[in-house]
Amino acid sequence: MRIRAFVEDDLTALIELTIEAFRPYHEDVFRPMVGEVVFTNQHGGWQDDYREQIPELHAPERHAYVAVAEDGDGIAGYVAWSVDPDRKNGSVSHLAVSAAHRRNHVGTALCEHAFAQMRDLGAEVVEIGTGGDAFHAPARALYERLGCTPVPVTIYYREL
């Protein structure tokens, strides 16, 4: 596996990978958890949201970057992060690994790559978040193995 910087030709594959990776959360976890009204309001257009978000992730002029993991089969995953140079703070916004490459340390390698890049850009602290539900349990385990400290947060939704 090789980790490299994002190039424009990666865009379609990254959008498809993101939709594939997070479809089970949106459709099988969040939708049944909150019901149709809240789901539609909060994430009803989740696929289109990703189609709009992913092209904006790599913007070095804004200190925002994407790295891609690839192997002989194509793109295995990607990580997106940004750095606030004034605060010396980094933030991972997206981490996605294809189903075929999970449990092969791709997420670990991508996070370690992003952390190293953030350090090189002057960051002293990184923030990385995920959900508290069962779908996100592997991400929580990964982040804790990487030495991150969890801070419990609860978000409530209610149909009005």
C-alpha positions as CSV (number, residue, x, y, z in Angstrom):
1,M,0.0,0.0,0.0
2,R,1.2,3.5,-0.9
3,I,-0.1,6.7,0.7
4,R,0.1,9.8,-1.6
5,A,-1.3,13.2,-2.0
6,F,-4.8,13.7,-3.5
7,V,-5.0,14.5,-7.2
8,E,-8.1,15.7,-9.1
9,D,-8.4,12.4,-10.9
10,D,-9.2,10.8,-7.4
11,L,-12.3,12.9,-6.9
12,T,-15.0,10.5,-8.3
13,A,-13.5,7.5,-6.6
14,L,-13.4,9.3,-3.2
15,I,-17.0,10.4,-3.5
16,E,-18.1,6.9,-4.3
17,L,-15.9,5.4,-1.5
18,T,-17.4,7.9,1.0
19,I,-21.0,7.1,0.0
20,E,-20.2,3.3,0.1
21,A,-18.5,3.6,3.5
22,F,-21.2,5.7,5.2
23,R,-24.3,4.3,3.6
24,P,-24.8,1.7,6.4
25,Y,-24.6,4.5,9.0
26,H,-27.1,6.8,7.4
27,E,-29.6,4.2,6.2
28,D,-29.3,1.4,8.8
29,V,-28.4,3.3,11.9
30,F,-29.3,7.0,11.9
31,R,-32.6,6.8,9.9
32,P,-34.1,4.1,12.1
33,M,-32.8,5.8,15.3
34,V,-34.3,9.3,14.7
35,G,-37.2,8.6,12.4
36,E,-38.1,10.0,9.0
37,V,-38.8,13.6,9.9
38,V,-35.5,14.1,11.7
39,F,-33.6,12.0,9.2
40,T,-34.9,14.0,6.3
41,N,-34.2,17.3,8.0
42,Q,-30.6,16.4,9.1
43,H,-29.3,14.0,6.5
44,G,-32.0,13.4,3.9
45,G,-29.6,14.5,1.2
46,W,-26.6,12.8,2.7
47,Q,-25.3,11.5,-0.7
48,D,-25.5,14.9,-2.3
49,D,-23.9,16.4,0.8
50,Y,-20.9,14.2,0.3
51,R,-20.9,15.1,-3.4
52,E,-20.6,18.8,-2.4
53,Q,-18.2,18.3,0.6
54,I,-15.6,16.0,-0.9
55,P,-14.5,18.3,-3.7
56,E,-13.8,21.0,-1.1
57,L,-11.6,18.9,1.2
58,H,-8.3,19.4,-0.5
59,A,-7.5,23.1,-0.5
60,P,-3.8,23.7,0.5
61,E,-4.4,27.5,0.3
62,R,-6.8,27.0,3.2
63,H,-4.4,24.5,5.0
64,A,-6.7,21.6,4.1
65,Y,-5.4,18.4,2.7
66,V,-6.3,14.9,1.5
67,A,-4.1,11.8,1.3
68,V,-5.1,8.7,-0.5
69,A,-4.1,5.1,0.2
70,E,-3.8,2.9,-2.8
71,D,-2.8,-0.6,-3.7
72,G,-2.9,-2.7,-6.8
73,D,-6.7,-2.8,-6.7
74,G,-7.0,1.0,-6.7
75,I,-8.0,3.4,-3.8
76,A,-8.2,1.6,-0.4
77,G,-9.1,4.7,1.6
78,Y,-8.4,8.4,2.3
79,V,-8.0,10.9,5.1
80,A,-8.8,14.6,5.0
81,W,-7.4,17.1,7.6
82,S,-6.8,20.7,8.1
83,V,-4.4,22.8,10.2
84,D,-5.0,26.1,12.0
85,P,-1.4,27.4,12.1
86,D,-2.3,30.2,14.6
87,R,-3.7,27.8,17.1
88,K,-1.2,25.0,16.3
89,N,-4.2,22.7,16.0
90,G,-5.0,20.0,13.5
91,S,-8.4,18.4,12.7
92,V,-9.2,15.2,10.8
93,S,-12.6,15.7,9.1
94,H,-12.9,12.5,7.1
95,L,-11.5,9.0,7.2
96,A,-12.9,6.4,4.9
97,V,-11.6,2.9,4.1
98,S,-13.2,0.6,1.5
99,A,-14.9,-2.5,2.8
100,A,-12.4,-4.7,1.0
101,H,-9.5,-3.1,2.8
102,R,-10.9,-2.8,6.4
103,R,-9.0,-4.6,9.2
104,N,-5.8,-4.3,7.2
105,H,-4.4,-1.2,9.1
106,V,-5.3,1.2,6.3
107,G,-7.0,3.6,8.7
108,T,-4.1,3.4,11.0
109,A,-1.6,4.2,8.3
110,L,-3.8,7.1,7.0
111,C,-4.2,8.6,10.4
112,E,-0.4,8.3,11.2
113,H,0.3,9.9,7.8
114,A,-2.1,12.8,8.5
115,F,-0.7,13.3,12.0
116,A,2.9,13.5,10.7
117,Q,1.8,16.0,8.1
118,M,0.1,18.1,10.7
119,R,3.2,18.0,12.9
120,D,5.3,19.2,9.9
121,L,2.9,22.1,9.5
122,G,3.3,23.1,13.2
123,A,0.3,21.5,14.8
124,E,0.7,20.4,18.4
125,V,-2.8,18.9,18.9
126,V,-5.2,17.0,16.7
127,E,-8.9,16.6,17.0
128,I,-10.6,13.6,15.4
129,G,-14.3,12.7,16.1
130,T,-16.7,9.9,15.4
131,G,-20.1,8.6,16.5
132,G,-20.9,6.8,19.8
133,D,-23.0,4.2,18.1
134,A,-22.1,0.6,17.2
135,F,-21.4,1.5,13.5
136,H,-18.6,3.8,14.7
137,A,-17.1,1.4,17.3
138,P,-14.2,0.4,15.0
139,A,-13.3,4.1,14.5
140,R,-13.4,4.7,18.3
141,A,-11.1,1.7,18.9
142,L,-8.7,2.9,16.2
143,Y,-8.5,6.4,17.6
144,E,-7.9,5.1,21.1
145,R,-5.1,2.8,19.8
146,L,-3.5,5.9,18.3
147,G,-3.4,7.5,21.7
148,C,-6.4,9.8,21.3
149,T,-8.5,10.7,24.4
150,P,-12.3,10.4,24.0
151,V,-14.4,13.3,25.3
152,P,-18.1,12.2,25.7
153,V,-20.6,14.3,23.8
154,T,-24.3,13.7,23.5
155,I,-26.5,15.2,20.8
156,Y,-30.3,15.0,21.0
157,Y,-32.8,15.2,18.2
158,R,-36.5,15.6,18.5
159,E,-39.3,16.1,15.9
160,L,-41.2,19.3,16.7
